[in-house]
């Protein structure tokens, strides 16, 4: 009986080690996925931020060009 109990304990011990290894692998995969998604999100955020910053001067430039055109047209009317 003693050998059967030790064999059962050994089997449970091996199963729990395999389960721990599997759990560790799943934790690593989940962590890497989260890090990858965070990096992608940050990249998209930065691209949008720079696009907004680049479009602002153009918008102001268009406004100033339209003002110059309006002023020119007004001066021609006089």
VEXDREN-2710 file (C-alpha; in Angstrom, 1 decimal):
% VEXDREN-2710
k/r/px/py/pz
1/UNK/0.0/0.0/0.0
2/UNK/2.8/2.4/0.8
3/UNK/4.2/2.2/-2.8
4/UNK/0.7/2.9/-4.2
5/UNK/0.3/6.0/-2.1
6/UNK/3.8/7.3/-3.1
7/UNK/3.0/6.6/-6.8
8/UNK/-0.3/8.5/-6.4
9/UNK/1.5/11.4/-4.7
10/UNK/4.1/11.4/-7.5
11/UNK/1.4/11.5/-10.1
12/UNK/-0.4/14.4/-8.4
13/UNK/2.9/16.2/-8.0
14/UNK/3.8/15.8/-11.7
15/UNK/0.2/16.9/-12.7
16/UNK/0.4/20.0/-10.5
17/UNK/3.8/20.9/-12.0
18/UNK/2.5/20.5/-15.5
19/UNK/-0.5/22.6/-14.5
20/UNK/1.7/25.3/-13.0
21/UNK/3.9/25.3/-16.2
22/UNK/0.7/25.6/-18.3
23/UNK/-0.6/28.4/-16.1
24/UNK/2.8/30.2/-16.3
25/UNK/2.8/29.9/-20.1
26/UNK/-0.8/31.3/-20.3
27/UNK/0.2/34.2/-18.0
28/UNK/3.2/35.0/-20.2
29/UNK/1.1/34.9/-23.4
30/UNK/-1.5/37.1/-21.8
31/UNK/1.1/39.6/-20.6
32/UNK/2.8/39.8/-24.0
33/UNK/-0.6/40.3/-25.7
34/UNK/-1.4/43.1/-23.4
35/UNK/2.0/44.7/-23.9
36/UNK/1.6/44.4/-27.7
37/UNK/-1.9/45.9/-27.7
38/UNK/-0.7/48.7/-25.5
39/UNK/2.2/49.5/-27.9
40/UNK/-0.2/49.5/-30.9
41/UNK/-2.6/51.7/-29.1
42/UNK/0.1/54.2/-28.1
43/UNK/1.4/54.2/-31.7
44/UNK/-2.1/55.0/-33.1
45/UNK/-2.6/57.7/-30.5
46/UNK/0.8/59.3/-31.3
47/UNK/0.0/59.2/-35.1
48/UNK/-3.4/60.9/-34.5
49/UNK/-1.8/63.5/-32.2
50/UNK/0.9/64.4/-34.8
51/UNK/-1.7/64.5/-37.5
52/UNK/-3.8/66.9/-35.5
53/UNK/-0.7/69.1/-34.8
54/UNK/0.3/69.1/-38.4
55/UNK/-3.2/70.1/-39.6
56/UNK/-3.5/73.1/-37.3
57/UNK/-0.9/75.3/-39.0
58/UNK/-2.4/74.5/-42.4
59/UNK/-5.8/75.4/-41.1
60/UNK/-4.5/78.8/-39.8
61/UNK/-2.6/79.3/-43.1
62/UNK/-5.8/78.7/-45.1
63/UNK/-7.6/81.2/-42.9
64/UNK/-4.9/83.8/-43.4
65/UNK/-4.9/83.2/-47.2
66/UNK/-8.7/83.5/-47.3
67/UNK/-8.4/86.8/-45.3
68/UNK/-5.8/88.1/-47.8
69/UNK/-8.1/87.2/-50.7
70/UNK/-11.0/88.9/-49.0
71/UNK/-9.0/92.0/-48.3
72/UNK/-7.8/92.0/-51.9
73/UNK/-11.3/91.7/-53.1
74/UNK/-12.5/94.5/-50.8
75/UNK/-9.7/96.8/-51.9
76/UNK/-10.6/96.1/-55.5
77/UNK/-14.2/97.1/-54.8
78/UNK/-13.1/100.5/-53.5
END
